[in-house]
Amino acid sequence: MLILTPRLKAIANSIKGFDTMADIGSDHAYLPIYLARNGQVKKAIATDVNRGPVEISKDRIRNNEVQEKVEVRHGNGLEPIRQGESEAIVIAGMGGMLIRDILDNGVNVAKSAKMLILQPMRDSDKVRKWLIEKGFDIIDEELVKEQDRIYEILWAEPSGEGKKAEGLMLVGDKIIQKKHPLAAEFVSKKADEMEKVIAAMKDMDTEKCRERREECKMLLNFYREVLRCVQ
């Protein structure tokens, strides 16, 4: 029996009404196999830039008897996917800057999908900024807790013209608006991180350290303000 982690399960539960999907950097193809076995998609593509995970995925697909529904492709980012081939595109478990670069290098493929489902491990603000400036609407966001870590998931769809991204975008507007039950804990941890960085630089007096300290103070104030909104 294939059991997904909570964050992959949250992604899987959101893939409804799509015939096709692609999982970029799929590693061992857990998500595509799960969706195929549950009949949630008719066709799934798992990609990975490394040969090792590709071969492991092929074996796992055969063992789960979903060869007719799940295909594995070797390649970087969105390069293995053709425009319009996948209605839902998942990029999960990578840094936000890498996700942004993958989307930017394959923007035409990204815009040909009906839905992007993105799970950055960090730098989620870089992903939000890219989406808004490239003409995507962020239609929902979710926080999922695994052990002691809280992960962010974003759902976005192409909307047309891009617009200027305003603000810090360190916490998703959707999370703040719905006062997500994990929001206070998530933001508190971010604030604690900033306080530790500020304390560590207390006795450092170079120009670079002073600039970094002031930046962290600004971020700390932002997190404190968000915390007041979600409590």
For each residue, the residues with C-beta under 8 A, 3 or more apart:
1:
2: 30 33 34 37 64
3:
4: 8 9 12 30 31 34
5: 8 9 146
6: 9 10 144 145 146
7: 10 11 92 119 144 146 151 153
8: 4 5 11 12 30 31 34 92
9: 4 5 6 12 13
10: 6 7 13 14 142 144 153
11: 7 8 14 15 31 90 92 117 119 153
12: 4 8 9 15 31 34 35 38 40
13: 9 10 16
14: 10 11 117 155
15: 11 12 18 21 35 40 41 88 90 117
16: 13 40
17:
18: 15 21 40 41 87 88 114 115
19: 41 42 43 87
20: 41 42 43 44 45 85 86 87 88
21: 15 18 32 35 41 43 44 45 86 87 88 89 90
22: 44 45 46 47 81 85 86 88 89 90
23: 26 29 31 32 44 45 46 47 90 92
24: 47 77 78 81 89 90 91 102
25: 47 48 49 91 92 93 94
26: 23 29 30 31 32 46 47 48 53 57 72
27: 30 48 53 57 93
28: 53 56 57 60
29: 23 26 32 33 46 57 60 61 70 72
30: 2 4 8 26 27 33 34 60
31: 4 8 11 12 23 26 34 35 46 90 92
32: 21 23 26 29 35 36 41 44 45 46 70
33: 2 29 30 36 37 44 60 61 64 66 70
34: 2 4 8 12 30 31 37 38
35: 12 15 21 31 32 38 40 41 44
36: 32 33 39 40 41 44 64 66 69 70
37: 2 33 34 64 66
38: 12 34 35
39: 36
40: 12 15 16 18 35 36
41: 15 18 19 20 21 32 35 36 44 69 88
42: 19 20 69
43: 19 20 21 69 70 71
44: 20 21 22 23 32 33 35 36 41 69 70 71
45: 20 21 22 23 32 70 71 72 73 80 81 85 86
46: 22 23 26 29 31 32 57 61 70 71 72 73
47: 22 23 24 25 26 72 73 74 75 80 81
48: 25 26 27 53 54 57 72 74
49: 25 74 75 76 77
50: 53 54
51: 54 55 74
52: 55 56
53: 26 27 28 48 50 56 57
54: 48 50 51 57 58 72 73 74
55: 51 52 58 59
56: 28 52 53 59 60
57: 26 27 28 29 46 48 53 54 60 61 72
58: 54 55 61 62 72
59: 55 56 62 63
60: 28 29 30 33 56 57 63 64
61: 29 33 46 57 58 64 66 67 70 72
62: 58 59 65 67
63: 59 60
64: 2 33 36 37 60 61
65: 62
66: 33 36 37 61 69 70
67: 61 62 70
68:
69: 36 41 42 43 44 66
70: 29 32 33 36 43 44 45 46 61 66 67
71: 43 44 45 46
72: 26 29 45 46 47 48 54 57 58 61
73: 45 46 47 54 80 81
74: 47 48 49 51 54 80
75: 47 49 79 80
76: 49 79
77: 24 49 101 102 105 106
78: 24 81 89 102 103 105 106 109 110
79: 75 76 105 106
80: 45 47 73 74 75
81: 22 24 45 47 73 78 85 86 89 106 109
82: 85 109
83: 108 109 112
84: 112
85: 20 22 45 81 82 109 112
86: 20 21 22 45 81 89 113
87: 18 19 20 21 113 114 115
88: 15 18 20 21 22 41 113 114 115 116 117
89: 21 22 24 78 81 86 109 110 113 115 116 117
90: 11 15 21 22 23 24 31 117 118 119
91: 24 25 94 99 102 103 116 117 118 119
92: 7 8 11 23 25 31 117 118 119 153
93: 25 27 119 121
94: 25 91 98 99 102 120 121
95: 98 99 120 121 122 123
96: 99 100 120 121 122 123 124 125 126 127
97: 100 101 123 126
98: 94 95 101 102
99: 91 94 95 96 102 103 118 120 126 127
100: 96 97 103 104 123 126 127 129 130
101: 77 97 98 104 105
102: 24 77 78 91 94 98 99 105 106
103: 78 91 99 100 106 107 110 116 130 131 134
104: 100 101 107 130 134
105: 77 78 79 101 102
106: 77 78 79 81 102 103 109 110
107: 103 104 110 111 134
108: 83 111 112
109: 78 81 82 83 85 89 106 112 113
110: 78 89 103 106 107 113 116 134 158
111: 107 108 134 135 158
112: 83 84 85 108 109
113: 86 87 88 89 109 110 116 158
114: 18 87 88 157 158
115: 18 87 88 89 155 156 157
116: 88 89 91 103 110 113 131 136 154 155 156 157
117: 11 14 15 88 89 90 91 92 153 154 155
118: 90 91 92 99 127 153 154 155 156
119: 7 11 90 91 92 93 151 152 153 154
120: 94 95 96 99 123 124 126 127 152 154
121: 93 94 95 96 151
122: 95 96
123: 95 96 97 100 120 126 127
124: 96 120 127 128 152 154 169 170 172
125: 96 128 129 168 169 170
126: 96 97 99 100 120 123 129 130
127: 96 99 100 118 120 123 124 130 131 154
128: 124 125 131 132 138 154 165 169 172
129: 100 125 126 132 133 165 169
130: 100 103 104 126 127 133 134
131: 103 116 127 128 134 136 137 138 154 156
132: 128 129 136 138 162 163 164 165
133: 129 130 162 163 164 165
134: 103 104 107 110 111 130 131 162
135: 111 158 159 160 161 162 163
136: 116 131 132 156 157 158 159
137: 131 156 157 158 159
138: 128 131 132 141 154 155 156 172 173 174
139: 155 156 157
140: 154 155 174
141: 138 152 153 154 155 172 173 174 175
142: 10 152 153 175 180
143: 150 151 152 153 175 180 182 183 186
144: 6 7 10 150 151 153 182
145: 6 149 150 151 182
146: 5 6 7 149 151
147:
148:
149: 145 146
150: 143 144 145 182 185 186 189
151: 7 119 121 143 144 145 146
152: 119 120 124 141 142 143 172 175
153: 7 10 11 92 117 118 119 141 142 143 144
154: 116 117 118 119 120 124 127 128 131 138 140 141 172
155: 14 115 116 117 118 138 139 140 141
156: 115 116 118 131 136 137 138 139
157: 114 115 116 136 137 139
158: 110 111 113 114 135 136 137
159: 135 136 137
160: 135
161: 135
162: 132 133 134 135
163: 132 133 135
164: 132 133
165: 128 129 132 133 169
166:
167:
168: 125 219 222
169: 124 125 128 129 165 172
170: 124 125 190 219 222 223
171: 175 176 183 186 187 190 223 226
172: 124 128 138 141 152 154 169 175 176
173: 138 141 176 177
174: 138 140 141 177 178
175: 141 142 143 152 171 172 178 180 183 186 230
176: 171 172 173 179 183 226 229 230
177: 173 174
178: 174 175
179: 176 183 229 230
180: 142 143 175 183 186 230
181:
182: 143 144 145 150 185 186
183: 143 171 175 176 179 180 186 187 226 230
184: 187 188 227 230 231
185: 150 182 188 189
186: 143 150 171 175 180 182 183 189 190
187: 171 183 184 190 191 223 226 227 230
188: 184 185 191 192 223 227
189: 150 185 186 192 193
190: 170 171 186 187 193 194 219 223
191: 187 188 194 195 220 223 224 227
192: 188 189 195 196
193: 189 190 196 197
194: 190 191 197 198 216 217 219 220 223
195: 191 192 198 199 220
196: 192 193 199 200
197: 193 194 200 201 212 216
198: 194 195 201 202 213 216 217 220
199: 195 196 202
200: 196 197
201: 197 198 204 209 212 213 216
202: 198 199
203:
204: 201 209 213
205: 209 210
206: 209 210
207: 210 211
208: 211 212
209: 201 204 205 206 212 213
210: 205 206 207 213 214
211: 207 208 214 215
212: 197 201 208 209 215 216
213: 198 201 204 209 210 216 217
214: 210 211 217 218
215: 211 212 218 219
216: 194 197 198 201 212 213 219 220
217: 194 198 213 214 220 221
218: 214 215 221 222
219: 168 170 190 194 215 216 222 223
220: 191 194 195 198 216 217 223 224
221: 217 218 224 225
222: 168 170 218 219 225 226
223: 170 171 187 188 190 191 194 219 220 226 227
224: 191 220 221 227 228
225: 221 222 228 229
226: 171 176 183 187 222 223 229 230
227: 184 187 188 191 223 224 230 231
228: 224 225 231
229: 176 179 225 226
230: 175 176 179 180 183 184 187 226 227
231: 184 227 228
